[in-house]
C-alpha cells in the first residue's frame, strides 16, 4: 500500500496545482478584469475610509459565480448536492467508492465560487478531489473495502496537506476528521506517506504561503489564563456559528424559488456585504494578515468576524460550493484579535500584541468548529512556522473543543448528517436501521375486530383468520386494544365461551404502536421492550387510526436487503 500512497500523493499534489490555477483563472477573469473595466479599486485596498461609488460594482463579482452555477445545478444536480458531509458518509459507511466525476464537477464549481469572491474555503473540494483519486486507485487495484477507505483518507489528507503546505496537519485531518478518529497504524503509515509526497510536489511547483507570526507568546502566568479564557469564548462562538449557518441554510431551503436561482441570490447578498466589507470575500487570507500583525480596532475586527460567518453561511447555504476550514481560520483570527484588544485594555501591563491572540484564535476556532484540536494545532503551527505558539495554541484549542462538544455534540460538518439520522461514529449497521422508515417495511393491511365482539363470535372468527394477533377498534375505528389467539384459548378453556363477554375484557388495552415515519431502529426497540412479534402502525396525528402492521420478520428482512444493497454499492 506504500507505493500506492506515493502515487496518490503525487496525483493529489498535481490536483491541488490544477485546482489553485483554476481559482486564479476565474479570479483574473472576473475580479481583476471586472475591477479594471468598472474602475473599481483592488479589493485589498478597499475600506470604508476611501469610499468610491465604483465600489458598488463589487456586488457583480459573486453574482457572476452564482450565474455560472446555473449550468452546474441544471446538469449536475446530484454532484452539487454531494458536499463534504456526504463525502464523509460515503467514506465511512458506504464503501468509499467515489466517482471521479463528482470530484471534478465540485472542484470546478468550487473554484468558480472562490475565484469570483464567494466566502468559502478550498480544503473541502481539494479533499474530495484527493479522496476521489485515492478511491480510483483502490478500485483500479481491486482493494478491499477497508483498504479503499484508507486510500480515500490518504487522498483527502494529501489534498489538504498540499493546500496548506502542512503535511502534519494533513495527516491529522485524515485520521481525526475523515476517519473520525479511528486511529490505526495500518492507516496512519500510508496517510503520512501520501501527505508528505503531496506537500513535496506542491513545494516544487508553487510558492509556499507563510502567514506572519508575532513574537513573545508567553511573558507571565497571566498570559496562559487569558489564552484559556479565549479558548472558552471561542468554543462558545463556534456553536453560535453553527446556529447561524444552519438558520441561513434553512431559510434558503424554504425559499419557494428554483434552486437554479438561489446561488445567484446568494452571490448578490455576499456582494452586497462585500461592497462595504471586502474582507469577507474569497478565502480572506490577505485580510487575515491584518489581524495577525495587530491592526484593526476591536469594533472592526468583531464586525468583520460576524459578517464573515454570515457571508459563509449565505455562500454555502445558497448552493455555491466550497469549504469551511479557511473561513474558520479567518473568523478565528478576527475574534482573537478583538479579544486581544479587550485583554490589553483590561490588563495594560501585559506586553503582548493583539496579533498573538489573533493567531491563537485561528487555531481555537478551527478546533472548536470541527472538533479537531490536533489538526488545528499543527495546521496553525505549520502555516506560521511559529514554535512559540504551540503551548498557548494547545491550551486554547483543547478548551475550545471541550466547550464546543459540551454545547453541541456535532461539529459544523456533521450537523447535516445528524439531521438525517446518520452518525459516523455509530457504525454502518446502526445507520442503515436509522435510514429505513417503517412505511418501507409495513404491511398496509391487518386483522382488526370490533371491541364489542363476543368471545363466541371470536372463536368462530379465528377459525378462518390467517393471523393470530388481532387489534381491537371502537365504533370510530380507533385502536383500543390487542388480543392474541393464545390469550383467548387460555381463558376459553378455563371459563368457557359466552355471548355476554366481549373480547375487550380479555384484551391488552395498553398497546405499543409505531408511526410510518419512525425508523427501523425505533420500531425494533419498541418490539423488544415487550418481546412482541408485531405491532400496529398508526397515524401520527391521533395515534389511534390503524394504517397497517409491522412484524419483527418484516423489519429484519428489510434490513438484510438494505445491508446487501449497501455492501454491493
C-alpha positions as CSV (number, residue, x, y, z in Angstrom):
1,X,0.0,0.0,0.0
2,X,3.0,2.3,0.5
3,X,3.7,2.5,-3.3
4,X,0.0,3.3,-3.9
5,X,0.2,6.1,-1.2
6,X,3.1,7.6,-3.1
7,X,1.1,7.6,-6.4
8,X,-1.8,9.2,-4.6
9,X,0.4,11.8,-3.1
10,X,1.8,12.8,-6.5
11,X,-1.7,12.9,-8.0
12,X,-3.1,14.9,-5.1
13,X,-0.3,17.4,-5.4
14,X,-0.9,17.8,-9.1
15,X,-4.6,18.0,-8.4
16,X,-4.0,20.8,-5.9
17,X,-2.0,22.7,-8.5
18,X,-4.7,22.4,-11.1
19,X,-7.3,23.5,-8.5
20,X,-5.3,26.5,-7.5
21,X,-4.7,27.6,-11.1
22,X,-8.4,27.3,-11.8
23,X,-9.2,29.5,-8.9
24,X,-6.6,32.0,-10.1
25,X,-8.0,31.9,-13.6
26,X,-11.6,32.8,-12.5
27,X,-10.2,35.5,-10.1
28,X,-8.3,37.0,-13.1
29,X,-11.3,36.6,-15.4
30,X,-14.0,38.1,-13.2
31,X,-12.5,40.2,-10.4
32,X,-9.3,41.5,-11.9
33,X,-10.7,42.3,-15.3
34,X,-14.0,43.4,-13.8
35,X,-12.3,45.8,-11.5
36,X,-10.3,47.2,-14.3
37,X,-13.4,47.6,-16.6
38,X,-15.6,49.2,-13.9
39,X,-12.7,51.2,-12.4
40,X,-13.1,49.5,-9.0
41,X,-10.1,49.7,-6.6
42,X,-8.4,46.4,-6.0
43,X,-10.2,44.6,-3.2
44,X,-7.2,44.6,-0.9
45,X,-7.2,48.4,-0.8
46,X,-10.9,48.8,0.0
47,X,-12.1,50.2,3.2
48,X,-14.9,52.5,4.4
49,X,-12.4,55.3,4.7
50,X,-11.8,55.6,1.0
51,X,-15.3,55.3,-0.4
52,X,-15.7,55.3,-4.1
53,X,-19.1,54.9,-5.9
54,X,-17.4,52.5,-8.3
55,X,-17.3,50.0,-5.4
56,X,-20.9,49.3,-6.0
57,X,-19.7,47.1,-8.8
58,X,-18.2,44.7,-6.3
59,X,-21.7,43.1,-6.0
60,X,-21.4,41.8,-9.5
61,X,-18.4,39.6,-8.9
62,X,-20.0,36.8,-6.7
63,X,-23.2,37.2,-8.8
64,X,-21.2,36.1,-11.8
65,X,-20.3,33.0,-9.8
66,X,-23.9,32.4,-9.0
67,X,-24.9,32.8,-12.6
68,X,-22.3,30.2,-13.7
69,X,-23.8,27.8,-11.1
70,X,-27.0,27.6,-13.1
71,X,-25.2,25.3,-15.5
72,X,-23.9,23.0,-12.7
73,X,-27.2,22.8,-10.8
74,X,-29.1,22.2,-14.1
75,X,-26.9,19.4,-15.5
76,X,-25.1,18.1,-12.4
77,X,-27.6,18.4,-9.6
78,X,-26.6,15.2,-7.8
79,X,-22.9,16.1,-7.9
80,X,-23.7,19.6,-6.5
81,X,-25.6,18.0,-3.6
82,X,-22.6,15.8,-2.7
83,X,-21.0,18.1,-0.2
84,X,-18.3,17.3,2.4
85,X,-20.8,15.6,4.9
86,X,-21.9,13.2,2.1
87,X,-18.3,12.6,1.3
88,X,-17.6,11.6,4.9
89,X,-20.7,9.4,4.9
90,X,-19.6,7.6,1.7
91,X,-16.1,7.1,3.1
92,X,-17.1,5.7,6.5
93,X,-20.4,4.0,5.8
94,X,-20.9,3.3,2.0
95,X,-17.7,1.5,0.9
96,X,-15.7,4.6,-0.1
97,X,-16.4,4.2,-3.8
98,X,-16.2,7.8,-5.1
99,X,-16.9,8.6,-8.7
100,X,-14.2,10.8,-10.2
101,X,-16.9,12.9,-12.0
102,X,-18.3,14.3,-8.7
103,X,-14.9,15.5,-7.6
104,X,-14.3,17.1,-10.9
105,X,-17.7,18.8,-11.0
106,X,-17.5,20.2,-7.5
107,X,-13.8,21.1,-7.9
108,X,-14.6,23.3,-10.9
109,X,-17.7,24.8,-9.3
110,X,-15.8,25.5,-6.0
111,X,-13.0,27.2,-8.0
112,X,-15.6,29.4,-9.6
113,X,-17.1,30.2,-6.1
114,X,-13.7,31.2,-4.7
115,X,-12.4,32.9,-7.8
116,X,-15.5,35.2,-8.0
117,X,-15.4,36.2,-4.4
118,X,-17.7,33.7,-2.7
119,X,-17.0,33.3,1.1
120,X,-15.7,29.8,1.4
121,X,-12.5,27.7,1.7
122,X,-10.7,25.3,-0.7
123,X,-10.0,22.4,1.6
124,X,-13.3,20.7,1.2
125,X,-13.2,20.5,-2.6
126,X,-9.5,19.5,-2.6
127,X,-10.1,16.9,0.0
128,X,-12.9,15.5,-2.3
129,X,-10.6,15.6,-5.3
130,X,-7.8,13.8,-3.4
131,X,-10.3,11.4,-1.9
132,X,-11.6,10.6,-5.4
133,X,-8.1,10.0,-6.6
134,X,-7.5,7.6,-3.7
135,X,-10.7,5.8,-4.4
136,X,-9.9,5.4,-8.1
137,X,-6.6,3.9,-7.3
138,X,-8.2,1.5,-4.8
139,X,-10.8,0.4,-7.3
140,X,-8.2,0.0,-10.0
141,X,-6.2,-2.3,-7.8
142,X,-9.4,-4.1,-6.6
143,X,-8.6,-3.4,-2.9
144,X,-10.9,-4.5,-0.1
145,X,-13.5,-2.1,1.4
146,X,-11.3,-1.3,4.4
147,X,-8.2,-0.6,2.3
148,X,-10.3,1.5,-0.1
149,X,-11.4,3.6,2.9
150,X,-7.7,4.1,3.9
151,X,-6.7,5.2,0.4
152,X,-9.5,7.7,0.3
153,X,-8.2,9.1,3.6
154,X,-4.7,9.2,2.0
155,X,-6.0,11.2,-0.9
156,X,-8.0,13.7,1.2
157,X,-5.1,14.1,3.6
158,X,-2.7,14.6,0.7
159,X,-5.0,17.2,-0.8
160,X,-5.3,19.2,2.5
161,X,-1.5,18.9,3.1
162,X,-0.8,20.3,-0.3
163,X,-3.3,23.1,0.0
164,X,-1.9,24.4,3.3
165,X,1.7,23.3,2.8
166,X,1.1,21.4,6.0
167,X,1.9,17.7,5.9
168,X,1.4,17.0,9.7
169,X,-1.9,18.8,9.7
170,X,-2.9,16.8,6.6
171,X,-2.1,13.6,8.4
172,X,-4.3,14.6,11.4
173,X,-7.0,15.8,9.0
174,X,-7.2,12.2,7.6
175,X,-7.1,10.4,10.9
176,X,-9.1,12.9,13.0
177,X,-11.8,14.1,10.6
178,X,-12.1,11.8,7.6
179,X,-11.7,8.5,9.6
180,X,-13.5,10.0,12.6
181,X,-10.5,9.4,15.0
182,X,-10.4,5.6,14.4
183,X,-6.7,5.6,14.6
184,X,-4.7,2.5,13.5
185,X,-1.1,2.1,12.4
186,X,-2.2,0.4,9.2
187,X,-4.0,3.6,8.1
188,X,-1.5,6.1,9.7
189,X,1.5,5.0,7.7
190,X,0.1,5.4,4.1
191,X,-1.5,8.7,5.2
192,X,1.8,10.0,6.3
193,X,3.4,8.9,3.0
194,X,0.7,10.5,0.8
195,X,0.7,13.8,2.8
196,X,4.5,14.1,2.7
197,X,4.7,13.4,-1.1
198,X,1.9,15.8,-2.0
199,X,3.5,18.5,0.1
200,X,6.8,17.9,-1.6
201,X,5.2,18.1,-5.1
202,X,3.5,21.4,-4.1
203,X,6.6,22.9,-2.8
204,X,8.4,22.2,-6.1
205,X,5.6,23.7,-8.2
206,X,4.2,26.5,-6.1
207,X,5.5,29.3,-3.9
208,X,4.6,28.4,-0.3
209,X,2.5,31.0,1.6
210,X,3.6,31.7,5.1
211,X,1.5,33.9,7.4
212,X,3.1,36.4,9.7
213,X,3.5,35.2,13.3
214,X,4.0,37.6,16.1
215,X,6.8,37.0,18.7
216,X,6.6,36.6,22.5
217,X,3.5,34.5,23.3
218,X,4.3,33.9,27.0
219,X,5.7,36.5,29.3
220,X,3.8,35.7,32.5
221,X,1.3,33.1,34.0
222,X,-1.5,35.6,33.4
223,X,-1.0,35.1,29.7
224,X,-2.0,31.4,30.0
225,X,-5.2,32.4,31.8
226,X,-6.1,34.7,29.0
227,X,-5.4,32.1,26.4
228,X,-7.6,29.6,28.3
229,X,-10.4,32.3,28.5
230,X,-10.0,32.9,24.8
231,X,-10.4,29.2,24.1
232,X,-13.6,29.0,26.2
233,X,-15.1,32.1,24.5
234,X,-14.1,30.8,21.0
235,X,-15.7,27.4,21.9
236,X,-19.0,29.1,22.6
237,X,-18.7,31.3,19.4
238,X,-18.3,28.2,17.3
239,X,-21.6,26.9,18.4
240,X,-23.1,30.3,17.6
241,X,-21.7,29.9,14.1
242,X,-23.4,26.5,13.7
243,X,-26.7,28.0,14.7
244,X,-26.3,30.9,12.3
245,X,-25.0,28.7,9.5
246,X,-28.0,26.3,9.5
247,X,-30.5,29.0,10.2
248,X,-29.5,30.7,7.0
249,X,-29.3,27.4,5.1
250,X,-32.8,26.5,6.3
251,X,-34.0,29.9,5.1
252,X,-32.6,29.2,1.6
253,X,-34.2,25.7,1.7
254,X,-37.6,27.2,2.5
255,X,-37.5,29.8,-0.3
256,X,-40.1,29.0,-2.9
257,X,-37.8,29.6,-5.9
258,X,-35.8,27.4,-8.2
259,X,-32.5,26.0,-6.9
260,X,-31.0,27.5,-10.1
261,X,-31.7,31.0,-8.9
262,X,-30.6,30.6,-5.2
263,X,-26.8,30.8,-5.9
264,X,-27.4,34.0,-7.9
265,X,-29.3,35.4,-4.9
266,X,-26.5,34.2,-2.5
267,X,-23.9,35.9,-4.7
268,X,-25.9,39.1,-4.6
269,X,-26.1,39.1,-0.8
270,X,-22.4,38.3,-0.4
271,X,-21.5,41.0,-2.9
272,X,-23.7,43.5,-1.0
273,X,-21.8,42.9,2.1
274,X,-18.5,42.9,0.2
275,X,-19.2,46.5,-1.1
276,X,-18.6,47.7,2.5
277,X,-16.5,44.9,3.9
278,X,-14.4,43.2,1.2
279,X,-12.6,41.3,3.9
280,X,-15.4,38.7,3.8
281,X,-15.0,37.8,0.2
282,X,-13.0,34.8,-1.0
283,X,-10.9,32.9,1.5
284,X,-10.0,36.1,3.2
285,X,-6.3,35.3,3.8
286,X,-5.0,38.6,2.6
287,X,-7.1,40.4,5.3
288,X,-6.3,37.8,8.0
289,X,-2.8,39.1,7.9
290,X,-4.2,42.4,9.1
291,X,-5.3,40.7,12.3
292,X,-2.1,38.8,12.7
293,X,0.0,41.9,12.7
294,X,-2.2,43.6,15.3
295,X,-4.1,46.0,13.0
296,X,-7.7,46.9,13.2
297,X,-9.8,48.1,16.2
298,X,-11.9,45.9,18.4
299,X,-15.2,47.0,16.7
300,X,-13.9,46.5,13.2
301,X,-12.5,43.0,13.9
302,X,-15.7,41.9,15.7
303,X,-17.9,43.2,12.9
304,X,-15.8,41.5,10.2
305,X,-15.8,38.2,12.1
306,X,-19.6,38.2,12.4
307,X,-20.1,39.2,8.8
308,X,-17.7,36.5,7.7
309,X,-19.9,33.9,9.5
310,X,-23.0,35.3,7.7
311,X,-21.3,35.5,4.3
312,X,-20.0,32.0,4.5
313,X,-23.4,30.7,5.5
314,X,-25.1,32.6,2.6
315,X,-22.5,31.3,0.2
316,X,-22.8,27.6,1.1
317,X,-26.5,27.7,2.0
318,X,-27.5,29.2,-1.3
319,X,-25.8,26.4,-3.3
320,X,-22.4,27.9,-4.0
321,X,-19.9,25.1,-3.1
322,X,-16.8,25.4,-1.0
323,X,-15.2,24.5,2.3
324,X,-15.4,25.7,5.9
325,X,-11.7,25.4,7.0
326,X,-10.4,28.7,5.6
327,X,-13.4,30.7,6.9
328,X,-12.9,29.2,10.3
329,X,-9.3,30.3,10.3
330,X,-10.2,33.9,9.2
331,X,-13.1,34.2,11.6
332,X,-11.0,32.9,14.5
333,X,-8.2,35.4,13.7
334,X,-10.6,38.3,13.8
335,X,-12.3,37.1,17.0
336,X,-8.9,36.5,18.6
337,X,-7.7,40.0,17.6
338,X,-10.8,41.6,19.0
339,X,-10.3,39.6,22.3
340,X,-6.7,40.8,22.3
341,X,-7.7,44.5,22.2
342,X,-10.1,43.8,25.2
343,X,-7.4,41.9,27.1
344,X,-4.8,44.6,26.6
345,X,-7.3,47.3,27.6
346,X,-8.2,45.4,30.8
347,X,-4.6,44.4,31.6
348,X,-2.2,47.1,30.2
349,X,0.7,45.5,32.0
350,X,0.6,42.6,29.5
351,X,3.4,43.0,26.9
352,X,1.6,41.1,24.1
353,X,0.2,42.3,20.8
354,X,-3.4,41.7,19.6
355,X,-1.9,39.7,16.8
356,X,-0.8,37.0,19.3
357,X,-4.4,36.4,20.3
358,X,-5.4,36.5,16.6
359,X,-3.1,33.6,15.8
360,X,-4.3,31.6,18.8
361,X,-7.9,32.4,17.9
362,X,-7.3,31.0,14.4
363,X,-6.5,27.6,15.8
364,X,-9.1,27.6,18.5
365,X,-11.9,28.5,16.2
366,X,-10.9,25.7,13.7
367,X,-10.6,23.2,16.6
368,X,-14.0,24.2,18.1
369,X,-15.9,24.3,14.8
370,X,-14.5,20.9,13.6
371,X,-13.9,19.2,16.9
372,X,-10.4,18.6,15.7
373,X,-7.8,20.1,18.1
374,X,-4.8,18.2,16.8
375,X,-5.5,19.2,13.2
376,X,-5.9,22.8,14.2
377,X,-2.8,22.9,16.4
378,X,-0.5,21.5,13.7
379,X,-2.1,23.4,10.9
380,X,-1.5,26.8,12.5
381,X,1.9,25.8,13.6
382,X,2.9,24.8,10.0
383,X,1.4,27.7,8.2
384,X,3.0,30.3,10.6
385,X,6.2,28.4,11.4
386,X,5.9,29.6,14.9
387,X,7.0,27.1,17.5
388,X,6.5,29.6,20.3
389,X,2.7,29.5,19.6
390,X,2.5,25.7,20.4
391,X,1.8,25.9,24.2
392,X,-0.9,28.6,24.1
393,X,-2.3,27.0,20.9
394,X,-2.6,23.6,22.6
395,X,-4.4,25.1,25.6
396,X,-6.8,27.2,23.7
397,X,-7.6,24.5,21.1
398,X,-8.3,21.8,23.7
399,X,-10.5,24.1,25.7
400,X,-12.4,25.4,22.7
401,X,-13.1,21.8,21.5
402,X,-14.2,20.8,25.0
403,X,-16.6,23.7,25.3
404,X,-17.9,23.2,21.8
405,X,-18.5,19.5,22.4
406,X,-20.2,20.4,25.7
407,X,-22.6,22.7,23.9
408,X,-23.2,20.6,20.8
409,X,-22.3,17.0,20.1
410,X,-21.9,17.7,16.3
411,X,-19.3,19.8,14.6
412,X,-20.0,22.1,11.7
413,X,-19.6,19.3,9.1
414,X,-21.7,16.6,10.8
415,X,-24.8,18.5,11.8
416,X,-26.3,17.8,8.4
417,X,-25.7,14.1,8.8
418,X,-27.3,14.0,12.3
419,X,-30.3,15.8,10.9
420,X,-30.7,12.8,8.5
421,X,-30.3,10.4,11.4
422,X,-26.8,9.4,10.4
423,X,-24.0,9.0,12.9
424,X,-20.4,8.4,11.6
425,X,-19.5,7.0,15.0
426,X,-22.4,4.6,15.3
427,X,-21.3,2.3,12.5
428,X,-22.8,1.2,9.2
429,X,-25.4,-1.2,10.7
430,X,-27.0,1.3,13.0
431,X,-27.1,3.9,10.3
432,X,-28.9,1.5,8.0
433,X,-31.5,1.0,10.6
434,X,-31.9,4.7,11.1
435,X,-32.2,5.4,7.4
436,X,-35.2,3.0,6.8
437,X,-38.7,4.2,7.7
438,X,-41.4,1.9,8.9
439,X,-43.5,2.8,5.9
440,X,-41.0,0.9,3.8
441,X,-41.4,-2.3,5.7
442,X,-45.0,-2.3,6.9
443,X,-47.9,-4.3,5.6
444,X,-50.8,-2.0,4.8
445,X,-53.5,-4.5,5.9
446,X,-54.0,-6.2,9.2
447,X,-56.7,-8.1,11.1
448,X,-58.9,-5.8,13.1
449,X,-62.1,-6.7,15.1
450,X,-64.7,-4.6,16.9
451,X,-64.1,-4.4,20.6
452,X,-67.8,-5.4,21.2
453,X,-67.3,-8.8,19.5
454,X,-68.3,-11.6,21.9
455,X,-66.0,-14.5,22.8
456,X,-68.3,-16.9,21.0
457,X,-68.2,-14.8,17.8
458,X,-64.4,-14.5,18.2
459,X,-64.0,-18.3,18.4
460,X,-65.8,-18.7,15.1
461,X,-63.8,-15.8,13.5
462,X,-60.4,-17.2,14.3
463,X,-61.2,-20.4,12.6
464,X,-60.9,-18.7,9.2
465,X,-58.4,-16.0,10.2
466,X,-54.8,-16.0,8.8
467,X,-53.4,-14.1,11.7
468,X,-53.0,-15.0,15.4
469,X,-52.9,-11.4,16.8
470,X,-55.8,-9.1,16.4
471,X,-56.2,-5.3,17.0
472,X,-59.4,-4.1,18.6
473,X,-61.2,-0.9,17.4
474,X,-64.2,1.1,18.6
475,X,-67.1,2.5,16.6
476,X,-64.8,5.3,15.4
477,X,-62.3,2.8,14.1
478,X,-59.8,3.8,16.7
479,X,-57.4,1.4,18.2
480,X,-58.4,0.3,21.7
481,X,-56.5,-2.9,22.4
482,X,-54.8,-6.1,21.2
483,X,-55.8,-9.8,21.7
484,X,-53.8,-12.9,20.7
485,X,-55.2,-16.3,20.0
486,X,-53.1,-17.7,22.8
487,X,-54.6,-15.4,25.4
488,X,-58.1,-16.2,24.1
489,X,-57.6,-20.0,24.2
490,X,-56.3,-19.9,27.8
491,X,-59.4,-18.1,29.0
492,X,-61.8,-20.1,26.9
493,X,-60.6,-23.4,28.4
494,X,-60.9,-22.1,31.9
495,X,-64.2,-20.1,31.7
496,X,-65.8,-21.4,28.5
497,X,-67.3,-19.3,25.7
498,X,-70.1,-16.7,26.3
499,X,-72.1,-14.3,24.3
500,X,-72.1,-11.9,27.2
501,X,-68.3,-11.4,27.5
502,X,-66.7,-9.2,24.9
503,X,-63.1,-9.5,23.5
504,X,-62.3,-6.1,25.1
505,X,-62.5,-7.7,28.6
506,X,-59.6,-10.1,27.6
507,X,-57.6,-7.7,25.5
508,X,-54.4,-5.9,26.4
509,X,-55.5,-2.2,26.4
510,X,-52.0,-0.7,26.6
511,X,-50.8,-1.2,23.0
512,X,-47.3,-0.5,21.7
513,X,-47.6,1.4,18.4
514,X,-45.4,2.9,15.8
515,X,-45.9,5.6,13.1
516,X,-44.9,5.3,9.5
517,X,-42.2,7.9,9.7
518,X,-40.4,6.2,12.6
519,X,-37.1,4.5,11.9
520,X,-36.5,0.7,11.8
521,X,-34.2,1.2,14.8
522,X,-37.1,2.7,16.8
523,X,-39.5,0.0,15.7
524,X,-37.2,-2.8,16.7
525,X,-36.6,-1.2,20.1
526,X,-40.3,-1.0,20.7
527,X,-40.8,-4.6,19.8
528,X,-38.0,-5.6,22.1
529,X,-39.4,-3.9,25.1
530,X,-42.3,-6.4,25.4
531,X,-40.9,-9.2,23.4
532,X,-43.5,-8.6,20.7
533,X,-43.6,-10.2,17.2
534,X,-45.8,-7.4,15.6
535,X,-47.4,-4.1,16.4
536,X,-49.9,-1.8,14.7
537,X,-48.8,1.2,12.6
538,X,-50.9,4.2,13.5
539,X,-51.4,7.7,12.2
540,X,-49.1,10.4,13.7
541,X,-51.9,12.9,14.4
542,X,-54.1,10.9,16.7
543,X,-52.1,7.8,17.3
544,X,-55.3,5.7,17.1
545,X,-56.1,5.2,13.5
546,X,-54.6,1.9,12.3
547,X,-52.8,2.2,8.9
548,X,-51.2,-1.3,8.9
549,X,-48.9,-3.5,10.9
550,X,-45.2,-4.3,11.1
551,X,-43.7,-7.6,12.2
552,X,-40.2,-8.4,13.5
553,X,-39.7,-10.6,10.4
554,X,-40.6,-7.7,8.1
555,X,-38.1,-5.4,9.8
556,X,-35.3,-7.9,9.8
557,X,-35.9,-8.8,6.1
558,X,-35.9,-5.2,5.1
559,X,-32.7,-4.5,7.0
560,X,-31.0,-7.5,5.4
561,X,-32.0,-6.3,1.9
562,X,-30.7,-2.8,2.6
563,X,-27.4,-4.2,4.1
564,X,-26.9,-6.3,1.0
565,X,-27.5,-3.3,-1.3
566,X,-25.1,-1.1,0.6
567,X,-22.5,-3.9,0.6
568,X,-22.7,-4.2,-3.2
569,X,-22.5,-0.4,-3.8
